[in-house]
Amino acid sequence: MPFHTVICLLVLDMRASFERLAEAMHTSRLVASVYAMDTMKNACRTAELLILLYQRRRRDDIKILDDLISMHEERTEATVQQPVWPDPDQLSWVENLVVGIPSLEGIGFEQLFS
């Protein structure tokens, strides 16, 4: 079950779920140490590997975004000095949208996994 919890937290892909990964991995390691079977050890190692792969993917995503921003800055400097990106005042609707997204604070994980 701890392995599945780690997978679900990664799939949720939210800051609140990432904050719970440490506890899930601690539980996974504890279960693997108490039930010293190869299956449990492999599940723990696989969960660690999946977290590392997820981290690598996120780094690659950040590099893509960094490259995009760099290209934008180069174009802006080469052409007109006016920004193409929207004004922060124009993005207030995004803030309202983000406020409407629920966090994991109110989710009862016991209900979710039972």
C-alpha positions as CSV (number, residue, x, y, z in Angstrom):
1,M,0.0,0.0,0.0
2,P,2.8,2.6,0.7
3,F,4.1,2.0,-2.9
4,H,0.6,2.8,-4.3
5,T,0.4,5.9,-2.1
6,V,3.7,7.2,-3.5
7,I,2.4,6.6,-7.0
8,C,-0.8,8.4,-6.3
9,L,1.0,11.4,-4.8
10,L,3.2,11.7,-7.9
11,V,0.3,11.4,-10.2
12,L,-1.6,14.2,-8.4
13,D,1.3,16.4,-9.3
14,M,0.6,19.1,-6.8
15,R,2.7,20.8,-4.2
16,A,0.5,19.5,-1.4
17,S,1.0,15.9,-2.7
18,F,4.8,16.4,-3.0
19,E,4.8,17.6,0.6
20,R,3.4,14.2,1.7
21,L,5.9,12.2,-0.3
22,A,8.5,12.2,2.5
23,E,6.0,10.5,4.9
24,A,4.9,8.0,2.2
25,M,8.6,7.1,1.5
26,H,9.3,6.8,5.2
27,T,6.4,4.4,5.6
28,S,7.6,2.4,2.5
29,R,11.1,2.1,3.9
30,L,9.7,1.1,7.3
31,V,7.5,-1.6,5.8
32,A,10.4,-2.9,3.7
33,S,12.6,-3.1,6.8
34,V,9.9,-4.9,8.9
35,Y,8.8,-7.3,6.2
36,A,12.3,-8.0,4.8
37,M,11.0,-9.7,1.7
38,D,12.5,-9.1,-1.8
39,T,9.1,-7.8,-3.0
40,M,8.9,-5.1,-0.4
41,K,12.5,-4.0,-0.9
42,N,11.9,-3.9,-4.7
43,A,8.8,-1.9,-4.2
44,C,10.7,0.6,-2.1
45,R,13.5,0.9,-4.6
46,T,11.1,1.2,-7.4
47,A,9.3,4.1,-5.6
48,E,12.6,5.8,-5.1
49,L,13.5,5.4,-8.8
50,L,10.1,6.8,-9.9
51,I,10.7,9.8,-7.7
52,L,14.2,10.3,-9.3
53,L,12.7,9.9,-12.8
54,Y,9.9,12.4,-12.0
55,Q,12.5,14.8,-10.7
56,R,14.5,14.5,-13.9
57,R,11.4,15.1,-16.0
58,R,10.6,18.2,-14.0
59,R,14.2,19.5,-14.5
60,D,13.8,18.9,-18.2
61,D,10.5,20.8,-18.2
62,I,12.2,23.7,-16.4
63,K,15.0,23.8,-19.0
64,I,12.4,24.0,-21.7
65,L,10.7,26.9,-20.0
66,D,14.1,28.6,-19.3
67,D,14.9,28.3,-23.0
68,L,11.6,29.8,-23.9
69,I,12.1,32.8,-21.7
70,S,15.7,33.2,-23.1
71,M,14.3,33.2,-26.6
72,H,11.7,35.7,-25.6
73,E,14.3,38.0,-24.0
74,E,16.5,37.8,-27.1
75,R,13.6,38.6,-29.4
76,T,12.6,41.5,-27.2
77,E,16.1,43.0,-27.2
78,A,16.5,42.5,-30.9
79,T,13.2,44.1,-31.9
80,V,11.1,46.6,-30.0
81,Q,11.7,47.0,-26.3
82,Q,8.0,46.6,-25.5
83,P,7.1,43.4,-23.6
84,V,5.0,40.8,-25.4
85,W,4.0,39.0,-22.1
86,P,0.8,40.2,-20.5
87,D,0.7,42.8,-17.8
88,P,0.2,41.4,-14.3
89,D,-3.0,43.4,-14.2
90,Q,-4.2,41.5,-17.2
91,L,-3.6,38.2,-15.4
92,S,-6.0,38.7,-12.4
93,W,-8.3,36.1,-13.9
94,V,-5.5,33.5,-13.5
95,E,-5.2,34.4,-9.8
96,N,-8.9,33.9,-9.4
97,L,-8.7,30.6,-11.2
98,V,-5.9,29.3,-9.0
99,V,-7.8,30.4,-5.8
100,G,-10.6,28.1,-7.0
101,I,-8.4,25.0,-7.1
102,P,-8.7,23.0,-3.9
103,S,-5.6,21.8,-2.1
104,L,-5.1,18.5,-0.5
105,E,-5.6,19.9,3.0
106,G,-9.2,18.8,3.2
107,I,-8.9,15.5,1.5
108,G,-9.1,12.5,3.8
109,F,-6.6,10.0,2.5
110,E,-8.2,7.3,4.5
111,Q,-11.4,7.7,2.5
112,L,-9.5,8.1,-0.8
113,F,-7.6,4.8,-0.4
114,S,-10.3,2.7,1.1
